[in-house]
């Protein structure tokens, strides 16, 4: 009891340490974000000053242009008046002189003086200014704008969205999440979705937990994350609303279960001629010789016999402590057993792969056993040597499959229902189904000769496969000649 209490207290202390780190990080963020807010405020006001300064210059330029236009018009009218006045003065002087002439002969010489005076330009002038000196039409009233500026406040922060858990969907390694705003907000510009993987059914509580992944500028109130690998038990998701200036608080995070079958290839038990890296296996014709030389050298330099491999590790336990595959059994198994439920994984072969098998086997197969040649293993086999052959194998019996070989094969295992089906992973077309009663845990198995295989795990059973399984179960079983009812 004390040990349990101490363990609980240690975990609680870790949580408190993490919370203290979170608070310190939050304080730092408040300081940084406040400084950023002041900088952004300065930028906004500088931008407003710039707009006002530009508007002032433009309007002042308009007034100056109006002033120049009016002065030019008045100066033109002034010039016309000056010229008319000068002409009138000359005519007046001539007329006065004509009035003083007494000699009839001289008077005849200026007999048209009355007509000349009548058509003087002074009689045609308008003695009204062409333009007014008023500039009232260039006046402005910024009373409304001043009231608008005085009403400027901080943009309201959007409220936190509410995730509709009932509308969220997890299927086909995709997550569709839906949310809504607690109240209508016309200023919302977009949403931000964040998600992270976790093995806790609530929020992560450990240091080093995976960081949030971000999807920005979502315009709708629903989004689908696709092409995910479900290599953890759960997924945390949260959403925030953003207007053009500020982001609101995040919604309460939700935790969705992301159940899928995850395994790696067990390199410690694979054939020496296979090069295994996590979920990739490749034929290596020199691997066995090279490793045998190293092993022989180690034995030669050692004074004691090489100890047997430990059976305490999870992988050693999964394979039951057996030796590596040998002979022509170029095999590698998965490190995680199927003991119940429905599971799915996919395999892609390289184009130059000459021969390979994909299937399952009970634990502890013999080191020289090959997939499909024992009563405890089931597989489909592809042989591209000379000509392509495609067959289903079990208990050393083979059935030829008269269908094209897909470039990607899906494996569906219903342990409790006693079904092992293979699909074209692209079209989800059924390739073959084994029906039996599985009495022991199953390990994924792969055989390869010349080439390489890539295994994709962390995949859910596709919806199309579920639909096909229901249809197949309704129509009855297939390949009865290869069934093994244990």
C-alpha positions in Angstrom: 0.0 0.0 0.0 2.8 2.4 0.9 4.6 1.6 -2.4 1.4 2.4 -4.3 1.0 5.7 -2.4 4.6 6.6 -3.0 4.2 5.8 -6.7 1.1 8.0 -6.9 2.9 10.8 -5.1 5.8 10.6 -7.5 3.5 10.8 -10.5 1.7 13.8 -8.9 5.0 15.5 -8.3 5.9 15.0 -11.9 2.5 16.6 -12.9 3.2 19.5 -10.6 6.7 20.0 -12.1 5.2 20.0 -15.5 2.5 22.5 -14.4 5.1 24.8 -13.0 7.0 24.6 -16.3 3.7 25.4 -18.0 3.1 28.4 -15.8 6.6 29.8 -16.3 6.2 29.3 -20.0 2.8 31.1 -19.9 4.3 34.1 -18.0 7.1 34.3 -20.6 4.5 34.1 -23.4 2.4 36.9 -21.8 5.4 39.2 -21.7 6.4 38.4 -25.3 2.8 38.7 -26.6 2.3 42.0 -24.7 5.4 43.4 -26.4 4.2 42.1 -29.7 0.8 43.7 -29.1 2.3 47.1 -28.4 4.5 46.8 -31.6 1.4 45.9 -33.6 -0.5 48.9 -32.1 2.3 51.2 -33.1 2.2 49.8 -36.6 -1.5 50.3 -36.8 -1.4 53.9 -35.6 1.6 54.6 -37.8 -0.4 53.2 -40.7 -3.3 55.5 -39.7 -1.0 58.5 -39.5 0.4 57.6 -42.9 -3.1 57.5 -44.4 -4.1 60.8 -42.8 -0.9 62.5 -43.9 -1.4 61.2 -47.4 -5.0 62.4 -47.4 -4.0 65.8 -46.1 -1.4 66.2 -48.8 -3.9 65.2 -51.5 -6.6 67.5 -50.3 -4.1 70.4 -49.9 -2.9 69.8 -53.5 -6.6 70.0 -54.7 -7.0 73.4 -52.9 -3.8 74.7 -54.5 -5.0 73.5 -58.0 -8.3 75.3 -57.4 -6.4 78.5 -56.3 -4.2 78.4 -59.4 -7.2 77.9 -61.7 -9.1 80.8 -60.3 -6.2 83.2 -60.3 -5.4 82.2 -63.9 -9.0 83.0 -64.9 -9.0 86.3 -63.1 -5.6 87.2 -64.6 -6.8 86.4 -68.1 -9.8 88.7 -67.5 -7.6 91.4 -66.0 -5.4 91.3 -69.1 -8.4 91.7 -71.4 -9.6 94.7 -69.4 -6.2 96.3 -69.5 -6.0 96.0 -73.3 -9.5 97.3 -73.8 -8.9 100.2 -71.5 -5.7 101.1 -73.4 -7.6 101.0 -76.7 -10.5 103.1 -75.4 -8.1 105.8 -74.2 -6.6 106.1 -77.6 -10.1 106.3 -79.2 -11.2 108.9 -76.7 -8.2 111.1 -77.5 -8.9 110.8 -81.2 -12.6 111.5 -80.7 -11.9 114.6 -78.7 -9.5 115.9 -81.3 -12.2 115.3 -84.0 -14.7 117.3 -82.1 -12.3 120.3 -82.2 -11.9 120.3 -86.0 -13.6 123.3 -87.7 -12.3 122.9 -91.2 -14.8 120.7 -93.3 -12.0 119.3 -95.4 -10.2 117.9 -92.3 -13.5 116.7 -90.9 -14.1 114.5 -93.9 -10.8 112.8 -93.3 -12.1 111.5 -90.0 -15.8 110.9 -91.0 -15.8 107.3 -89.7 -14.7 108.2 -86.2 -18.2 107.6 -84.8 -18.2 104.0 -86.1 -14.7 103.3 -84.8 -15.7 104.4 -81.4 -18.9 102.4 -81.5 -17.1 99.1 -82.0 -14.5 99.7 -79.3 -13.7 96.5 -77.4 -14.6 98.2 -74.1 -18.2 97.9 -75.1 -17.9 94.1 -75.4 -16.3 93.4 -72.0 -18.2 91.8 -69.1 -17.5 93.6 -66.0 -18.2 90.6 -63.7 -15.4 88.4 -62.4 -15.4 85.0 -64.1 -14.8 83.2 -60.8 -15.6 83.8 -57.2 -13.0 84.3 -54.6 -14.9 82.0 -52.3 -13.2 78.7 -51.3 -15.9 77.3 -49.0 -16.4 74.3 -51.3 -12.9 73.2 -50.3 -13.8 73.1 -46.5 -14.0 69.7 -44.6 -15.8 68.6 -41.6 -14.2 65.7 -39.7 -16.7 65.6 -36.9 -18.0 62.1 -37.9 -14.5 60.8 -38.4 -13.4 62.1 -35.1 -16.3 60.3 -33.4 -15.3 57.1 -35.3 -11.7 57.4 -34.2 -12.8 58.1 -30.6 -14.8 54.9 -30.8 -11.8 52.8 -31.8 -11.3 50.0 -29.3 -9.5 46.7 -29.1 -10.9 44.2 -31.5 -13.1 41.7 -29.5 -11.5 38.4 -29.0 -13.5 35.5 -30.6 -15.0 33.1 -28.2 -13.8 29.6 -28.0 -15.5 27.2 -30.5 -17.3 24.2 -29.2 -16.4 20.8 -30.7 -19.4 18.6 -31.5 -18.1 15.2 -30.3 -21.2 13.4 -31.6 -20.4 14.6 -35.2 -16.7 13.7 -35.1 -15.8 10.6 -37.0 -12.8 8.3 -37.0 -12.6 5.9 -40.0 -10.2 4.9 -42.7 -7.2 6.5 -40.9 -9.1 9.8 -41.2 -10.5 12.0 -38.5 -13.4 14.3 -39.3 -14.0 17.0 -36.6 -16.9 19.4 -36.5 -17.4 22.4 -34.3 -19.7 25.5 -33.8 -19.4 28.9 -32.3 -21.3 29.5 -29.1 -22.8 32.6 -30.7 -22.9 34.2 -34.2 -19.8 36.3 -34.9 -19.6 37.9 -38.3 -16.0 39.0 -37.8 -14.6 35.4 -37.8 -12.2 35.1 -40.7 -10.9 31.5 -40.3 -10.2 28.7 -37.8 -7.1 26.9 -36.7 -7.1 23.2 -35.9 -4.4 21.6 -33.7 -4.0 17.9 -33.0 -1.4 15.6 -31.4 -1.1 11.9 -30.8 -1.1 10.5 -27.3 -1.5 7.2 -25.3 -3.6 8.9 -22.6 -7.4 9.0 -22.6 -7.1 12.6 -21.5 -4.6 15.4 -21.9 -0.9 14.3 -22.0 0.7 14.4 -18.6 4.3 13.6 -19.4 7.3 15.7 -20.5 8.3 15.0 -24.1 4.7 14.3 -25.2 4.3 15.0 -28.9 3.8 18.6 -29.9 0.6 20.0 -31.4 0.4 19.8 -35.2 -1.3 22.7 -36.8 -3.8 23.2 -39.7 -4.3 26.9 -40.4 -6.8 29.0 -42.4 -9.8 26.7 -42.3 -12.9 28.5 -43.6 -15.6 26.0 -42.7 -16.6 24.6 -39.3 -15.6 21.1 -40.2 -12.3 19.5 -41.3 -11.0 16.1 -42.2 -7.5 15.0 -41.4 -6.6 12.2 -43.8 -3.7 9.8 -44.4 -2.9 9.5 -40.7 -0.9 6.7 -39.1 -2.6 5.6 -35.9 0.5 4.5 -34.0 -0.9 5.7 -30.7 -4.1 4.9 -28.8 -5.7 8.4 -29.0 -5.7 11.8 -30.7 -6.2 15.1 -28.9 -7.8 17.9 -31.0 -8.7 21.5 -30.3 -9.9 24.5 -32.4 -9.6 28.3 -32.2 -11.4 31.0 -34.1 -9.5 34.0 -35.6 -10.6 37.3 -36.9 -8.3 39.5 -39.1 -6.3 40.7 -36.1 -6.5 38.3 -33.2 -7.0 34.6 -32.4 -9.4 33.5 -29.6 -9.0 30.9 -26.9 -8.8 27.3 -27.9 -11.8 25.1 -27.5 -11.8 22.5 -24.8 -9.7 19.7 -26.3 -11.4 16.4 -27.1 -9.8 13.0 -27.1 -10.7 10.5 -29.9 -9.7 6.9 -29.9 -7.5 5.9 -32.8 -7.5 2.1 -32.6 -5.3 0.3 -35.1 -2.8 -2.6 -35.3 0.8 -1.5 -35.0 3.9 -3.7 -35.3 7.4 -3.7 -36.6 9.5 -6.4 -38.3 11.4 -8.5 -35.8 15.0 -8.2 -37.1 16.4 -10.4 -34.3 14.7 -13.5 -35.7 14.8 -12.9 -39.5 16.9 -14.9 -41.9 20.5 -13.8 -42.2 20.0 -13.0 -45.9 17.4 -10.4 -45.0 18.1 -6.8 -44.1 15.4 -5.5 -41.8 14.8 -1.9 -40.8 11.6 -1.2 -38.8 8.9 -1.8 -41.5 11.1 -2.5 -44.5 12.8 -5.8 -45.4 15.2 -6.3 -48.3 16.9 -9.4 -49.7 20.7 -9.3 -49.1 22.5 -12.2 -50.7 25.8 -11.4 -48.9 24.2 -10.8 -45.5 24.3 -14.4 -44.3 28.0 -14.9 -45.3 29.1 -11.7 -43.8 27.3 -12.2 -40.5 28.4 -15.9 -40.3 32.1 -14.7 -40.6 31.6 -12.2 -37.9 29.9 -14.7 -35.7 32.6 -17.3 -36.3 35.3 -14.7 -35.5 33.5 -13.9 -32.2 33.2 -17.6 -31.3 36.9 -18.1 -32.1 38.0 -15.3 -29.8 35.7 -16.4 -27.0 36.6 -19.0 -24.4 33.0 -19.7 -23.6 30.1 -21.0 -25.6 27.8 -18.3 -27.0 24.9 -17.9 -24.6 21.4 -18.4 -25.8 19.3 -15.3 -26.6 17.5 -14.0 -23.7 13.7 -14.7 -23.7 12.9 -11.8 -21.3 12.4 -9.1 -24.0 8.9 -8.6 -25.5 10.1 -9.5 -28.9 11.8 -12.7 -27.6 8.6 -13.5 -25.8 6.6 -13.0 -29.0 8.7 -15.4 -31.0 9.1 -17.9 -28.1 12.9 -17.7 -28.0 13.4 -19.7 -31.2 16.4 -19.3 -33.5 16.6 -17.3 -36.7 15.1 -18.6 -39.8 17.5 -20.5 -41.9 17.9 -22.5 -45.1 15.5 -21.4 -47.8 13.0 -19.9 -45.4 13.8 -16.3 -46.1 11.3 -15.1 -43.5 10.8 -12.3 -41.1 7.9 -12.0 -38.7 6.1 -9.1 -37.0 7.0 -8.4 -33.4 3.4 -8.1 -32.2 0.9 -10.9 -32.1 -2.8 -10.9 -33.1 -4.8 -12.4 -30.2 -8.3 -11.1 -30.8 -10.3 -8.6 -32.8 -10.1 -7.4 -36.4 -6.9 -6.0 -37.8 -5.5 -4.7 -41.1 -2.1 -3.9 -42.6 -0.6 -3.4 -46.1 2.4 -4.6 -48.1 4.1 -3.1 -51.1 6.7 -5.0 -53.1 9.5 -3.5 -55.2 8.9 -3.9 -58.9 12.1 -6.0 -59.3 11.0 -8.4 -56.5 11.3 -12.0 -57.8 9.4 -13.9 -55.1 7.6 -13.0 -51.9 4.9 -14.3 -49.6 2.5 -12.3 -47.3 0.5 -14.0 -44.5 0.3 -15.1 -40.9 1.6 -17.9 -38.8 1.3 -19.3 -35.3 4.1 -18.5 -32.9 7.2 -20.7 -32.8 7.4 -21.9 -36.4 10.4 -24.1 -37.3 13.5 -22.4 -38.4 13.2 -24.1 -41.8 9.4 -23.7 -42.2 8.1 -21.6 -45.1 4.8 -19.7 -45.0 1.9 -21.7 -46.4 3.8 -25.0 -46.3 2.7 -25.9 -42.7 -0.8 -26.3 -41.2 -0.1 -23.4 -38.9 0.5 -20.7 -41.6 -1.5 -19.0 -44.3 -0.3 -16.8 -47.1 -0.5 -15.6 -50.7 2.6 -16.1 -52.8 3.8 -14.1 -55.8 6.5 -15.5 -58.0 7.9 -13.2 -60.7 10.7 -15.6 -61.9 10.4 -16.3 -65.6 6.7 -15.8 -65.5 4.3 -14.4 -62.9 2.3 -16.9 -60.7 -0.1 -15.8 -58.0 -1.4 -18.4 -55.5 -2.9 -18.9 -52.0 -1.0 -21.4 -49.8 -1.8 -23.3 -46.6 -0.7 -26.7 -45.3 1.5 -27.2 -48.3 -1.5 -26.9 -50.7 -1.7 -24.1 -53.3 -4.6 -22.6 -55.2 -3.8 -20.5 -58.3 -5.4 -17.1 -58.3 -6.3 -16.1 -61.8 -6.2 -12.4 -61.2 -3.7 -9.6 -61.7 -1.1 -9.1 -58.9 -1.7 -5.6 -57.3 1.2 -3.4 -56.5 -0.1 -3.1 -52.9 -1.7 -5.9 -50.9 -4.0 -5.4 -47.9 -4.2 -8.1 -45.2 -7.4 -8.3 -43.1 -7.4 -10.7 -40.1 -10.5 -11.3 -38.1 -9.1 -13.5 -35.3 -12.4 -14.2 -33.5 -14.3 -14.7 -36.7 -11.7 -17.1 -38.1 -11.1 -15.1 -41.4 -7.9 -14.1 -43.2 -8.5 -12.1 -46.3 -6.3 -10.4 -48.9 -7.3 -7.4 -50.9 -6.1 -5.2 -53.6 -5.2 -2.2 -51.3 -5.9 0.3 -54.0 -9.3 -0.9 -55.3 -10.2 -2.9 -52.2 -11.1 -5.8 -54.5 -11.0 -9.2 -52.7 -8.1 -11.5 -53.8 -8.6 -14.5 -51.5 -10.1 -15.5 -48.2 -9.1 -18.3 -45.8 -11.6 -19.5 -43.2 -10.6 -21.4 -40.2 -10.6 -21.4 -36.4 -7.5 -19.8 -35.0 -6.4 -21.5 -31.8 -3.2 -19.6 -31.1 -2.0 -16.0 -31.4 -0.9 -15.0 -35.0 2.2 -13.2 -36.1 2.3 -11.4 -39.4 4.8 -13.2 -41.7 6.8 -12.2 -44.8 9.0 -14.2 -47.1 11.1 -12.5 -49.8 13.8 -13.4 -52.3 15.4 -10.8 -54.5 13.9 -7.4 -53.9 12.3 -5.6 -51.0 9.0 -5.2 -49.1 7.5 -2.2 -47.3 5.0 -2.9 -44.6 2.4 -0.2 -43.6 0.9 -0.6 -40.1 -1.1 1.7 -37.8 -4.0 1.3 -40.3 -7.7 0.8 -39.4 -9.8 -1.7 -41.2 -11.0 0.2 -44.3 -14.8 0.9 -44.5 -14.8 -0.8 -48.0 -13.3 -3.9 -46.5 -15.8 -4.0 -43.7 -18.6 -3.7 -46.3 -17.1 -6.5 -48.4 -16.7 -8.7 -45.4 -20.4 -8.3 -44.5 -21.3 -9.2 -48.1 -18.9 -12.2 -48.2 -20.2 -13.5 -44.9 -23.7 -13.3 -46.3 -22.8 -15.2 -49.4 -20.9 -18.0 -47.6 -17.2 -19.1 -47.5 -14.7 -19.5 -50.2 -11.6 -21.7 -51.0 -12.9 -24.6 -48.9 -10.0 -26.8 -50.3 -7.5 -24.8 -48.3 -9.5 -24.4 -45.1 -8.1 -25.9 -42.0 -10.6 -26.2 -39.1 -8.4 -26.8 -36.1 
